[in-house]
Amino acid sequence: MRTDARILGGILLAATTAAGLAASASFQALSRHVDWNGEIAAFVDLGALFWDSLVSRCEAQRAAKRWGFEGSMVAWLHPEQFPAAGLSWSRAEDGGSGRLAILTQGPRRGLGDFLNFPNEEPRQLDRLPDGCQVVQWMPATGKGLVGRMEKLFGELDPDIAREFREELAEFCRELGVDIGKDFLENLGSSVVGASFGGEAAPAAWYLQSVADEARFQACAEAMARFNETPIVKVREGDLDLYKLDIGVEAYYALRDGRLVASTDRSSIPRLLARGEGFHSLADSEAFAKLRRRFPETCLLFWAIDLRSTAEFLLPLALGFAAYGGGGPAPGDLAEALQPILRAPSGLSLGLALRNEPDALVLRVETVGVDLWKMAPGVLRLIAGAGEASGR
């Protein structure tokens, strides 16, 4: 019997033209990554609902010798490698757990191959200050980037790949360095942290592994000359700092195979030394508790202090609504955010993208805040916004 929607523990929304969920191989495969018994879950047969009609339109365009955006999308995406997707949200002890999984089949091609990185352990997070309210880790995506881009362009049109090589070579000659070999291949994984709430001034930090510091500095100076934004060298104790003019005052230093940059000049020596009195995320109980909810390795990792973010954005949202003469009522917005505003301070929301053998999986975890409790307030907020737009 065909099943389009049914209840599984909570709410399962299924969109498929197959004989039913039980007969769907994609549904069964996604069961390894998605909790169908969560508070809410959804399954989408991407091939039946989207890709088949998209490919048909592109074949018609090709026959008519018209090659538009959809044709480029098919050539790069190879949608047949992504047959289905599923998502779920489950309430967990002291928080919640979400999954968004896109099933993959066959060898990765196009964008699937371009983004096919191995999972790694996020490193250097322990060097960021404990007060960070937003954190991001990325692997060494620059390594092999030029070759991956050329391959991707070549799948669309060999002439585009050739033009890419020629224009990149011309740019490197003007720059005086090889942007691929001298710069991108020289960079390892990176972490970013930012603090924008509380009594301290907003600040941001960026840490990047660097294989050859001298080569990196040569590339940085070449790009500064090209953009006519000179780098000024200053001294901070026994450390050489380089001042950048990028709209805000920012500094960076190179030491022990690591680039450390920040808008807070005084914090750079402390991040490098990690001496007595410096408190990093390694000392944060909230971050340690959140990190334990995730696998050791991933492709990308983010963490957010939900409470501080809400406290920072709420006045801005209300001010914007008041200035625009519309938007949500202050009481409705504050009510919808109450589960977050009552949460303990600290990094409480984490997201990690993993490359599984048969799927790309985005994991979402919360600690100390139950986002499911926001559902009634959010629904009232949406309903109120709809009524306001109809008047």
Short mmCIF file of the C-alpha atoms (twelve columns), coordinates in Angstrom:
data_MODEL
# 
_entry.id   MODEL 
# 
loop_
_atom_site.group_PDB 
_atom_site.id 
_atom_site.type_symbol 
_atom_site.label_atom_id 
_atom_site.label_alt_id 
_atom_site.label_comp_id 
_atom_site.label_asym_id 
_atom_site.label_seq_id 
_atom_site.Cartn_x 
_atom_site.Cartn_y 
_atom_site.Cartn_z 
_atom_site.pdbx_PDB_model_num 
ATOM 1   C CA . MET A 1   0.000  0.000  0.000   1 
ATOM 2   C CA . ARG A 2   1.310  3.433  -0.903  1 
ATOM 3   C CA . THR A 3   2.178  5.595  2.095   1 
ATOM 4   C CA . ASP A 4   2.540  9.348  1.716   1 
ATOM 5   C CA . ALA A 5   2.437  10.360 5.373   1 
ATOM 6   C CA . ARG A 6   2.125  8.534  8.636   1 
ATOM 7   C CA . ILE A 7   2.966  8.844  12.327  1 
ATOM 8   C CA . LEU A 8   6.174  7.246  13.599  1 
ATOM 9   C CA . GLY A 9   6.657  8.166  17.243  1 
ATOM 10  C CA . GLY A 10  6.196  11.848 16.484  1 
ATOM 11  C CA . ILE A 11  5.378  13.291 13.074  1 
ATOM 12  C CA . LEU A 12  6.762  11.796 9.879   1 
ATOM 13  C CA . LEU A 13  6.200  13.745 6.688   1 
ATOM 14  C CA . ALA A 14  7.017  11.652 3.649   1 
ATOM 15  C CA . ALA A 15  7.091  12.793 0.039   1 
ATOM 16  C CA . THR A 16  7.590  9.949  -2.394  1 
ATOM 17  C CA . THR A 17  6.040  8.445  -5.493  1 
ATOM 18  C CA . ALA A 18  7.384  4.995  -4.674  1 
ATOM 19  C CA . ALA A 19  5.136  2.097  -3.650  1 
ATOM 20  C CA . GLY A 20  5.566  3.082  -0.018  1 
ATOM 21  C CA . LEU A 21  8.135  3.828  2.636   1 
ATOM 22  C CA . ALA A 22  8.606  0.209  3.592   1 
ATOM 23  C CA . ALA A 23  9.515  -0.633 -0.017  1 
ATOM 24  C CA . SER A 24  11.879 2.322  -0.426  1 
ATOM 25  C CA . ALA A 25  15.549 1.318  -0.385  1 
ATOM 26  C CA . SER A 26  16.464 4.983  0.117   1 
ATOM 27  C CA . PHE A 27  14.222 5.197  3.184   1 
ATOM 28  C CA . GLN A 28  15.844 2.104  4.657   1 
ATOM 29  C CA . ALA A 29  19.351 3.425  3.908   1 
ATOM 30  C CA . LEU A 30  18.588 6.756  5.566   1 
ATOM 31  C CA . SER A 31  17.485 4.886  8.690   1 
ATOM 32  C CA . ARG A 32  21.175 4.591  9.567   1 
ATOM 33  C CA . HIS A 33  21.442 8.370  9.802   1 
ATOM 34  C CA . VAL A 34  17.965 9.758  10.633  1 
ATOM 35  C CA . ASP A 35  15.762 9.053  13.669  1 
ATOM 36  C CA . TRP A 36  12.378 8.250  12.149  1 
ATOM 37  C CA . ASN A 37  10.942 7.969  15.682  1 
ATOM 38  C CA . GLY A 38  11.855 11.528 16.662  1 
ATOM 39  C CA . GLU A 39  9.445  14.330 17.478  1 
ATOM 40  C CA . ILE A 40  9.438  15.203 13.795  1 
ATOM 41  C CA . ALA A 41  10.935 13.525 10.755  1 
ATOM 42  C CA . ALA A 42  10.712 13.993 7.007   1 
ATOM 43  C CA . PHE A 43  11.668 11.881 4.005   1 
ATOM 44  C CA . VAL A 44  11.926 13.211 0.459   1 
ATOM 45  C CA . ASP A 45  12.405 11.133 -2.678  1 
ATOM 46  C CA . LEU A 46  14.557 13.686 -4.524  1 
ATOM 47  C CA . GLY A 47  14.674 11.732 -7.757  1 
ATOM 48  C CA . ALA A 48  10.938 11.346 -8.161  1 
ATOM 49  C CA . LEU A 49  10.021 14.837 -7.011  1 
ATOM 50  C CA . PHE A 50  12.815 16.994 -8.446  1 
ATOM 51  C CA . TRP A 51  15.670 15.396 -10.373 1 
ATOM 52  C CA . ASP A 52  13.716 13.401 -12.963 1 
ATOM 53  C CA . SER A 53  11.814 16.445 -14.230 1 
ATOM 54  C CA . LEU A 54  14.944 18.601 -14.072 1 
ATOM 55  C CA . VAL A 55  16.956 16.160 -16.180 1 
ATOM 56  C CA . SER A 56  14.089 15.906 -18.692 1 
ATOM 57  C CA . ARG A 57  14.017 19.689 -19.114 1 
ATOM 58  C CA . CYS A 58  17.786 19.785 -19.598 1 
ATOM 59  C CA . GLU A 59  17.668 17.088 -22.260 1 
ATOM 60  C CA . ALA A 60  15.045 19.167 -24.070 1 
ATOM 61  C CA . GLN A 61  17.295 22.229 -23.819 1 
ATOM 62  C CA . ARG A 62  20.234 20.282 -25.196 1 
ATOM 63  C CA . ALA A 63  18.130 19.005 -28.104 1 
ATOM 64  C CA . ALA A 64  17.091 22.586 -28.865 1 
ATOM 65  C CA . LYS A 65  20.741 23.685 -28.536 1 
ATOM 66  C CA . ARG A 66  19.851 25.912 -25.596 1 
ATOM 67  C CA . TRP A 67  22.049 25.456 -22.533 1 
ATOM 68  C CA . GLY A 68  20.746 27.452 -19.570 1 
ATOM 69  C CA . PHE A 69  21.255 27.516 -15.803 1 
ATOM 70  C CA . GLU A 70  19.432 24.219 -15.322 1 
ATOM 71  C CA . GLY A 71  21.784 22.521 -17.759 1 
ATOM 72  C CA . SER A 72  24.805 23.796 -15.858 1 
ATOM 73  C CA . MET A 73  23.226 22.636 -12.600 1 
ATOM 74  C CA . VAL A 74  22.737 19.090 -13.908 1 
ATOM 75  C CA . ALA A 75  26.252 18.956 -15.374 1 
ATOM 76  C CA . TRP A 76  27.821 19.955 -12.060 1 
ATOM 77  C CA . LEU A 77  25.421 18.372 -9.611  1 
ATOM 78  C CA . HIS A 78  24.855 14.962 -11.240 1 
ATOM 79  C CA . PRO A 79  21.577 14.705 -9.334  1 
ATOM 80  C CA . GLU A 80  21.298 10.947 -9.799  1 
ATOM 81  C CA . GLN A 81  23.964 10.579 -7.085  1 
ATOM 82  C CA . PHE A 82  21.617 12.175 -4.500  1 
ATOM 83  C CA . PRO A 83  18.438 10.039 -4.628  1 
ATOM 84  C CA . ALA A 84  16.816 11.002 -1.324  1 
ATOM 85  C CA . ALA A 85  17.040 13.113 1.820   1 
ATOM 86  C CA . GLY A 86  15.788 12.796 5.359   1 
ATOM 87  C CA . LEU A 87  15.691 14.922 8.476   1 
ATOM 88  C CA . SER A 88  14.675 14.442 12.069  1 
ATOM 89  C CA . TRP A 89  14.595 16.223 15.407  1 
ATOM 90  C CA . SER A 90  14.605 14.277 18.656  1 
ATOM 91  C CA . ARG A 91  14.498 15.495 22.217  1 
ATOM 92  C CA . ALA A 92  17.488 14.312 24.201  1 
ATOM 93  C CA . GLU A 93  18.606 14.564 27.790  1 
ATOM 94  C CA . ASP A 94  19.322 18.231 28.559  1 
ATOM 95  C CA . GLY A 95  18.822 19.296 24.947  1 
ATOM 96  C CA . GLY A 96  17.973 18.005 21.520  1 
ATOM 97  C CA . SER A 97  19.444 16.177 18.551  1 
ATOM 98  C CA . GLY A 98  18.821 16.773 14.854  1 
ATOM 99  C CA . ARG A 99  19.898 15.124 11.608  1 
ATOM 100 C CA . LEU A 100 19.768 16.181 7.978   1 
ATOM 101 C CA . ALA A 101 21.043 13.456 5.676   1 
ATOM 102 C CA . ILE A 102 21.393 13.476 1.893   1 
ATOM 103 C CA . LEU A 103 21.839 9.966  0.543   1 
ATOM 104 C CA . THR A 104 24.642 9.395  -1.974  1 
ATOM 105 C CA . GLN A 105 25.018 6.497  -4.388  1 
ATOM 106 C CA . GLY A 106 27.706 5.505  -6.845  1 
ATOM 107 C CA . PRO A 107 30.999 7.327  -7.310  1 
ATOM 108 C CA . ARG A 108 30.976 11.010 -6.389  1 
ATOM 109 C CA . ARG A 109 30.925 13.257 -9.434  1 
ATOM 110 C CA . GLY A 110 30.651 16.978 -10.119 1 
ATOM 111 C CA . LEU A 111 29.976 18.947 -6.961  1 
ATOM 112 C CA . GLY A 112 29.793 15.684 -5.043  1 
ATOM 113 C CA . ASP A 113 33.423 14.960 -5.941  1 
ATOM 114 C CA . PHE A 114 34.461 18.615 -5.488  1 
ATOM 115 C CA . LEU A 115 33.266 18.529 -1.854  1 
ATOM 116 C CA . ASN A 116 34.431 14.990 -1.129  1 
ATOM 117 C CA . PHE A 117 36.854 15.558 1.759   1 
ATOM 118 C CA . PRO A 118 37.795 13.012 4.424   1 
ATOM 119 C CA . ASN A 119 36.542 13.533 7.962   1 
ATOM 120 C CA . GLU A 120 39.154 14.962 10.325  1 
ATOM 121 C CA . GLU A 121 39.465 15.711 14.011  1 
ATOM 122 C CA . PRO A 122 38.853 19.451 14.618  1 
ATOM 123 C CA . ARG A 123 42.113 20.850 15.943  1 
ATOM 124 C CA . GLN A 124 43.215 24.187 17.427  1 
ATOM 125 C CA . LEU A 125 39.800 24.830 18.993  1 
ATOM 126 C CA . ASP A 126 41.492 24.711 22.394  1 
ATOM 127 C CA . ARG A 127 43.461 27.839 21.469  1 
ATOM 128 C CA . LEU A 128 40.398 30.044 21.102  1 
ATOM 129 C CA . PRO A 129 39.417 32.170 24.130  1 
ATOM 130 C CA . ASP A 130 36.795 30.748 26.474  1 
ATOM 131 C CA . GLY A 131 34.561 33.780 25.851  1 
ATOM 132 C CA . CYS A 132 33.909 32.922 22.184  1 
ATOM 133 C CA . GLN A 133 30.210 32.984 21.344  1 
ATOM 134 C CA . VAL A 134 30.599 31.676 17.782  1 
ATOM 135 C CA . VAL A 135 33.143 29.044 16.733  1 
ATOM 136 C CA . GLN A 136 33.957 27.456 13.363  1 
ATOM 137 C CA . TRP A 137 36.458 24.799 12.294  1 
ATOM 138 C CA . MET A 138 37.341 23.963 8.679   1 
ATOM 139 C CA . PRO A 139 39.762 21.402 7.225   1 
ATOM 140 C CA . ALA A 140 42.500 22.216 4.732   1 
ATOM 141 C CA . THR A 141 40.115 22.969 1.846   1 
ATOM 142 C CA . GLY A 142 42.782 24.906 -0.056  1 
ATOM 143 C CA . LYS A 143 44.876 21.824 -0.772  1 
ATOM 144 C CA . GLY A 144 44.109 20.629 -4.281  1 
ATOM 145 C CA . LEU A 145 41.513 23.391 -4.764  1 
ATOM 146 C CA . VAL A 146 42.854 24.560 -8.136  1 
ATOM 147 C CA . GLY A 147 42.808 21.032 -9.545  1 
ATOM 148 C CA . ARG A 148 39.297 20.375 -8.212  1 
ATOM 149 C CA . MET A 149 37.993 23.593 -9.750  1 
ATOM 150 C CA . GLU A 150 39.574 22.806 -13.104 1 
ATOM 151 C CA . LYS A 151 38.031 19.324 -13.054 1 
ATOM 152 C CA . LEU A 152 34.622 20.737 -12.146 1 
ATOM 153 C CA . PHE A 153 34.740 23.318 -14.946 1 
ATOM 154 C CA . GLY A 154 35.915 20.626 -17.359 1 
ATOM 155 C CA . GLU A 155 32.822 18.528 -16.686 1 
ATOM 156 C CA . LEU A 156 30.704 21.452 -17.852 1 
ATOM 157 C CA . ASP A 157 32.822 22.453 -20.857 1 
ATOM 158 C CA . PRO A 158 36.531 21.820 -21.642 1 
ATOM 159 C CA . ASP A 159 36.754 25.371 -23.008 1 
ATOM 160 C CA . ILE A 160 35.705 26.794 -19.627 1 
ATOM 161 C CA . ALA A 161 38.421 24.726 -17.919 1 
ATOM 162 C CA . ARG A 162 40.988 26.019 -20.417 1 
ATOM 163 C CA . GLU A 163 39.904 29.634 -19.839 1 
ATOM 164 C CA . PHE A 164 40.153 29.070 -16.084 1 
ATOM 165 C CA . ARG A 165 43.755 27.805 -16.407 1 
ATOM 166 C CA . GLU A 166 44.767 30.691 -18.656 1 
ATOM 167 C CA . GLU A 167 43.175 33.405 -16.505 1 
ATOM 168 C CA . LEU A 168 44.628 31.923 -13.303 1 
ATOM 169 C CA . ALA A 169 48.097 31.779 -14.889 1 
ATOM 170 C CA . GLU A 170 47.788 35.429 -15.961 1 
ATOM 171 C CA . PHE A 171 46.686 36.448 -12.464 1 
ATOM 172 C CA . CYS A 172 49.649 34.593 -10.909 1 
ATOM 173 C CA . ARG A 173 52.067 36.362 -13.273 1 
ATOM 174 C CA . GLU A 174 50.646 39.751 -12.260 1 
ATOM 175 C CA . LEU A 175 50.737 38.780 -8.605  1 
ATOM 176 C CA . GLY A 176 54.273 37.405 -8.702  1 
ATOM 177 C CA . VAL A 177 53.401 34.185 -6.829  1 
ATOM 178 C CA . ASP A 178 51.639 30.934 -7.662  1 
ATOM 179 C CA . ILE A 179 48.332 31.278 -5.815  1 
ATOM 180 C CA . GLY A 180 47.846 27.507 -5.889  1 
ATOM 181 C CA . LYS A 181 51.252 26.087 -4.968  1 
ATOM 182 C CA . ASP A 182 52.607 28.987 -2.901  1 
ATOM 183 C CA . PHE A 183 49.445 29.963 -1.041  1 
ATOM 184 C CA . LEU A 184 46.551 27.475 -1.050  1 
ATOM 185 C CA . GLU A 185 48.708 24.337 -0.804  1 
ATOM 186 C CA . ASN A 186 50.557 25.974 2.106   1 
ATOM 187 C CA . LEU A 187 47.468 26.227 4.314   1 
ATOM 188 C CA . GLY A 188 46.128 23.645 6.740   1 
ATOM 189 C CA . SER A 189 42.988 23.546 8.868   1 
ATOM 190 C CA . SER A 190 41.601 26.717 10.424  1 
ATOM 191 C CA . VAL A 191 39.421 27.862 13.309  1 
ATOM 192 C CA . VAL A 192 37.461 31.084 13.750  1 
ATOM 193 C CA . GLY A 193 36.013 32.493 16.954  1 
ATOM 194 C CA . ALA A 194 34.057 35.652 17.709  1 
ATOM 195 C CA . SER A 195 32.718 37.429 20.764  1 
ATOM 196 C CA . PHE A 196 30.109 40.159 20.377  1 
ATOM 197 C CA . GLY A 197 28.092 40.326 23.613  1 
ATOM 198 C CA . GLY A 198 28.813 41.219 27.207  1 
ATOM 199 C CA . GLU A 199 30.905 44.030 28.624  1 
ATOM 200 C CA . ALA A 200 34.018 43.459 26.498  1 
ATOM 201 C CA . ALA A 201 34.354 45.006 23.056  1 
ATOM 202 C CA . PRO A 202 33.471 42.719 20.115  1 
ATOM 203 C CA . ALA A 203 36.462 40.753 18.875  1 
ATOM 204 C CA . ALA A 204 37.278 38.025 16.364  1 
ATOM 205 C CA . TRP A 205 40.081 35.482 16.147  1 
ATOM 206 C CA . TYR A 206 41.387 33.405 13.247  1 
ATOM 207 C CA . LEU A 207 43.937 30.579 13.515  1 
ATOM 208 C CA . GLN A 208 45.364 28.757 10.500  1 
ATOM 209 C CA . SER A 209 47.993 26.038 10.201  1 
ATOM 210 C CA . VAL A 210 50.786 27.134 7.839   1 
ATOM 211 C CA . ALA A 211 53.409 24.737 6.451   1 
ATOM 212 C CA . ASP A 212 55.911 27.430 5.334   1 
ATOM 213 C CA . GLU A 213 55.690 30.774 7.154   1 
ATOM 214 C CA . ALA A 214 58.112 32.604 4.831   1 
ATOM 215 C CA . ARG A 215 56.190 31.513 1.754   1 
ATOM 216 C CA . PHE A 216 52.905 32.603 3.336   1 
ATOM 217 C CA . GLN A 217 54.308 36.039 4.187   1 
ATOM 218 C CA . ALA A 218 55.619 36.471 0.638   1 
ATOM 219 C CA . CYS A 219 52.142 35.689 -0.714  1 
ATOM 220 C CA . ALA A 220 50.487 38.035 1.780   1 
ATOM 221 C CA . GLU A 221 52.774 40.914 0.791   1 
ATOM 222 C CA . ALA A 222 52.263 40.211 -2.924  1 
ATOM 223 C CA . MET A 223 48.464 40.303 -2.514  1 
ATOM 224 C CA . ALA A 224 48.722 43.466 -0.407  1 
ATOM 225 C CA . ARG A 225 50.701 45.189 -3.170  1 
ATOM 226 C CA . PHE A 226 48.233 43.978 -5.793  1 
ATOM 227 C CA . ASN A 227 45.284 45.380 -3.798  1 
ATOM 228 C CA . GLU A 228 47.222 48.517 -2.775  1 
ATOM 229 C CA . THR A 229 46.628 47.780 0.913   1 
ATOM 230 C CA . PRO A 230 50.089 47.771 2.522   1 
ATOM 231 C CA . ILE A 231 50.951 45.535 5.479   1 
ATOM 232 C CA . VAL A 232 52.574 47.422 8.374   1 
ATOM 233 C CA . LYS A 233 54.977 45.533 10.626  1 
ATOM 234 C CA . VAL A 234 54.826 46.388 14.351  1 
ATOM 235 C CA . ARG A 235 56.515 44.927 17.419  1 
ATOM 236 C CA . GLU A 236 54.673 43.396 20.372  1 
ATOM 237 C CA . GLY A 237 57.272 42.218 22.903  1 
ATOM 238 C CA . ASP A 238 59.349 39.564 21.127  1 
ATOM 239 C CA . LEU A 239 56.666 39.041 18.487  1 
ATOM 240 C CA . ASP A 240 56.382 40.566 15.010  1 
ATOM 241 C CA . LEU A 241 52.799 41.630 14.309  1 
ATOM 242 C CA . TYR A 242 51.499 42.608 10.875  1 
ATOM 243 C CA . LYS A 243 48.764 45.219 10.720  1 
ATOM 244 C CA . LEU A 244 46.115 44.949 8.005   1 
ATOM 245 C CA . ASP A 245 43.809 47.643 6.680   1 
ATOM 246 C CA . ILE A 246 40.621 45.699 5.882   1 
ATOM 247 C CA . GLY A 247 37.996 48.198 7.007   1 
ATOM 248 C CA . VAL A 248 38.674 47.334 10.649  1 
ATOM 249 C CA . GLU A 249 41.977 47.262 12.489  1 
ATOM 250 C CA . ALA A 250 43.303 43.701 12.399  1 
ATOM 251 C CA . TYR A 251 46.657 42.097 13.145  1 
ATOM 252 C CA . TYR A 252 48.285 38.740 12.516  1 
ATOM 253 C CA . ALA A 253 51.428 36.901 13.575  1 
ATOM 254 C CA . LEU A 254 53.247 33.770 12.406  1 
ATOM 255 C CA . ARG A 255 54.925 31.385 14.819  1 
ATOM 256 C CA . ASP A 256 55.475 27.633 15.169  1 
ATOM 257 C CA . GLY A 257 53.678 26.834 11.917  1 
ATOM 258 C CA . ARG A 258 50.596 28.785 12.862  1 
ATOM 259 C CA . LEU A 259 48.964 32.011 11.712  1 
ATOM 260 C CA . VAL A 260 47.043 33.873 14.421  1 
ATOM 261 C CA . ALA A 261 44.970 36.915 13.455  1 
ATOM 262 C CA . SER A 262 42.628 39.036 15.539  1 
ATOM 263 C CA . THR A 263 40.946 42.403 15.850  1 
ATOM 264 C CA . ASP A 264 42.202 42.346 19.463  1 
ATOM 265 C CA . ARG A 265 45.926 43.040 19.156  1 
ATOM 266 C CA . SER A 266 46.766 42.233 22.781  1 
ATOM 267 C CA . SER A 267 45.227 38.754 22.589  1 
ATOM 268 C CA . ILE A 268 47.541 37.420 19.849  1 
ATOM 269 C CA . PRO A 269 50.588 36.809 22.091  1 
ATOM 270 C CA . ARG A 270 48.320 35.135 24.677  1 
ATOM 271 C CA . LEU A 271 46.752 32.847 22.082  1 
ATOM 272 C CA . LEU A 272 50.196 31.774 20.873  1 
ATOM 273 C CA . ALA A 273 51.684 31.293 24.340  1 
ATOM 274 C CA . ARG A 274 48.602 29.956 26.165  1 
ATOM 275 C CA . GLY A 275 50.348 30.908 29.383  1 
ATOM 276 C CA . GLU A 276 49.098 31.242 32.934  1 
ATOM 277 C CA . GLY A 277 45.856 33.179 33.242  1 
ATOM 278 C CA . PHE A 278 44.724 32.497 29.675  1 
ATOM 279 C CA . HIS A 279 41.420 30.620 29.607  1 
ATOM 280 C CA . SER A 280 40.630 28.823 26.359  1 
ATOM 281 C CA . LEU A 281 37.810 26.595 25.164  1 
ATOM 282 C CA . ALA A 282 39.814 23.720 26.635  1 
ATOM 283 C CA . ASP A 283 38.763 25.089 30.052  1 
ATOM 284 C CA . SER A 284 35.085 25.451 29.131  1 
ATOM 285 C CA . GLU A 285 32.796 22.831 30.692  1 
ATOM 286 C CA . ALA A 286 29.925 23.935 28.436  1 
ATOM 287 C CA . PHE A 287 31.979 23.388 25.291  1 
ATOM 288 C CA . ALA A 288 33.332 20.058 26.509  1 
ATOM 289 C CA . LYS A 289 29.796 18.837 27.196  1 
ATOM 290 C CA . LEU A 290 28.653 19.948 23.738  1 
ATOM 291 C CA . ARG A 291 31.663 18.460 21.965  1 
ATOM 292 C CA . ARG A 292 31.048 15.052 23.553  1 
ATOM 293 C CA . ARG A 293 27.720 14.861 21.732  1 
ATOM 294 C CA . PHE A 294 29.531 14.668 18.382  1 
ATOM 295 C CA . PRO A 295 31.818 12.119 16.691  1 
ATOM 296 C CA . GLU A 296 35.536 12.786 16.945  1 
ATOM 297 C CA . THR A 297 35.857 13.598 13.228  1 
ATOM 298 C CA . CYS A 298 33.869 15.671 10.743  1 
ATOM 299 C CA . LEU A 299 34.136 17.867 7.642   1 
ATOM 300 C CA . LEU A 300 32.993 21.129 9.239   1 
ATOM 301 C CA . PHE A 301 32.128 22.129 12.783  1 
ATOM 302 C CA . TRP A 302 30.306 25.120 14.244  1 
ATOM 303 C CA . ALA A 303 29.263 26.037 17.791  1 
ATOM 304 C CA . ILE A 304 27.098 28.939 18.949  1 
ATOM 305 C CA . ASP A 305 26.208 30.475 22.314  1 
ATOM 306 C CA . LEU A 306 22.449 30.599 21.733  1 
ATOM 307 C CA . ARG A 307 21.614 32.737 24.743  1 
ATOM 308 C CA . SER A 308 24.213 35.429 24.049  1 
ATOM 309 C CA . THR A 309 23.281 35.437 20.361  1 
ATOM 310 C CA . ALA A 310 19.576 35.874 21.173  1 
ATOM 311 C CA . GLU A 311 20.299 38.636 23.704  1 
ATOM 312 C CA . PHE A 312 22.419 40.408 21.093  1 
ATOM 313 C CA . LEU A 313 20.000 40.019 18.173  1 
ATOM 314 C CA . LEU A 314 16.672 40.561 19.960  1 
ATOM 315 C CA . PRO A 315 17.061 44.350 20.424  1 
ATOM 316 C CA . LEU A 316 18.289 44.657 16.833  1 
ATOM 317 C CA . ALA A 317 15.303 42.711 15.500  1 
ATOM 318 C CA . LEU A 318 12.825 44.741 17.530  1 
ATOM 319 C CA . GLY A 319 14.468 47.994 16.474  1 
ATOM 320 C CA . PHE A 320 14.397 46.957 12.830  1 
ATOM 321 C CA . ALA A 321 10.729 46.008 13.097  1 
ATOM 322 C CA . ALA A 322 9.878  49.317 14.751  1 
ATOM 323 C CA . TYR A 323 11.838 51.289 12.151  1 
ATOM 324 C CA . GLY A 324 10.136 49.443 9.312   1 
ATOM 325 C CA . GLY A 325 6.707  49.927 10.772  1 
ATOM 326 C CA . GLY A 326 5.967  46.193 10.823  1 
ATOM 327 C CA . GLY A 327 7.368  42.848 11.798  1 
ATOM 328 C CA . PRO A 328 6.651  40.710 14.860  1 
ATOM 329 C CA . ALA A 329 5.169  42.149 18.025  1 
ATOM 330 C CA . PRO A 330 7.829  42.531 20.764  1 
ATOM 331 C CA . GLY A 331 5.918  40.272 23.133  1 
ATOM 332 C CA . ASP A 332 5.497  37.502 20.548  1 
ATOM 333 C CA . LEU A 333 9.171  37.545 19.599  1 
ATOM 334 C CA . ALA A 334 10.354 37.553 23.207  1 
ATOM 335 C CA . GLU A 335 7.975  34.693 24.030  1 
ATOM 336 C CA . ALA A 336 9.221  32.602 21.106  1 
ATOM 337 C CA . LEU A 337 12.818 33.063 22.302  1 
ATOM 338 C CA . GLN A 338 12.152 32.295 25.977  1 
ATOM 339 C CA . PRO A 339 13.617 28.750 25.893  1 
ATOM 340 C CA . ILE A 340 16.859 30.253 24.572  1 
ATOM 341 C CA . LEU A 341 16.861 33.332 26.822  1 
ATOM 342 C CA . ARG A 342 16.508 31.072 29.875  1 
ATOM 343 C CA . ALA A 343 19.343 28.785 28.766  1 
ATOM 344 C CA . PRO A 344 22.698 28.871 30.579  1 
ATOM 345 C CA . SER A 345 25.454 30.955 29.014  1 
ATOM 346 C CA . GLY A 346 28.078 29.171 26.992  1 
ATOM 347 C CA . LEU A 347 28.309 27.350 23.670  1 
ATOM 348 C CA . SER A 348 25.030 25.434 23.561  1 
ATOM 349 C CA . LEU A 349 24.337 24.683 19.866  1 
ATOM 350 C CA . GLY A 350 26.679 22.635 17.727  1 
ATOM 351 C CA . LEU A 351 26.599 21.605 14.067  1 
ATOM 352 C CA . ALA A 352 28.893 19.104 12.383  1 
ATOM 353 C CA . LEU A 353 28.907 18.009 8.747   1 
ATOM 354 C CA . ARG A 354 30.157 14.454 8.197   1 
ATOM 355 C CA . ASN A 355 31.025 12.581 5.029   1 
ATOM 356 C CA . GLU A 356 29.624 9.083  5.493   1 
ATOM 357 C CA . PRO A 357 30.201 6.295  2.923   1 
ATOM 358 C CA . ASP A 358 26.594 6.559  1.702   1 
ATOM 359 C CA . ALA A 359 25.474 10.035 2.787   1 
ATOM 360 C CA . LEU A 360 26.341 13.586 3.705   1 
ATOM 361 C CA . VAL A 361 25.028 14.108 7.230   1 
ATOM 362 C CA . LEU A 362 24.571 17.343 9.144   1 
ATOM 363 C CA . ARG A 363 24.302 16.693 12.882  1 
ATOM 364 C CA . VAL A 364 22.778 19.302 15.178  1 
ATOM 365 C CA . GLU A 365 23.071 19.055 18.960  1 
ATOM 366 C CA . THR A 366 21.943 21.362 21.751  1 
ATOM 367 C CA . VAL A 367 22.932 21.282 25.411  1 
ATOM 368 C CA . GLY A 368 21.052 23.137 28.137  1 
ATOM 369 C CA . VAL A 369 18.279 24.296 25.792  1 
ATOM 370 C CA . ASP A 370 15.323 22.403 24.342  1 
ATOM 371 C CA . LEU A 371 14.530 23.983 20.965  1 
ATOM 372 C CA . TRP A 372 11.376 21.867 20.732  1 
ATOM 373 C CA . LYS A 373 9.851  24.097 23.418  1 
ATOM 374 C CA . MET A 374 10.134 26.998 20.976  1 
ATOM 375 C CA . ALA A 375 7.628  25.408 18.583  1 
ATOM 376 C CA . PRO A 376 4.425  26.905 20.101  1 
ATOM 377 C CA . GLY A 377 5.901  30.408 20.277  1 
ATOM 378 C CA . VAL A 378 7.334  30.193 16.757  1 
ATOM 379 C CA . LEU A 379 3.982  29.021 15.354  1 
ATOM 380 C CA . ARG A 380 2.190  31.933 17.063  1 
ATOM 381 C CA . LEU A 381 4.853  34.268 15.670  1 
ATOM 382 C CA . ILE A 382 4.293  32.961 12.142  1 
ATOM 383 C CA . ALA A 383 0.534  33.214 12.529  1 
ATOM 384 C CA . GLY A 384 0.801  36.798 13.801  1 
ATOM 385 C CA . ALA A 385 3.106  37.749 10.916  1 
ATOM 386 C CA . GLY A 386 0.602  36.278 8.456   1 
ATOM 387 C CA . GLU A 387 -2.259 38.227 9.968   1 
ATOM 388 C CA . ALA A 388 -0.224 41.433 9.893   1 
ATOM 389 C CA . SER A 389 0.687  40.992 6.200   1 
ATOM 390 C CA . GLY A 390 -2.972 40.339 5.333   1 
ATOM 391 C CA . ARG A 391 -4.159 43.595 6.835   1 
# 
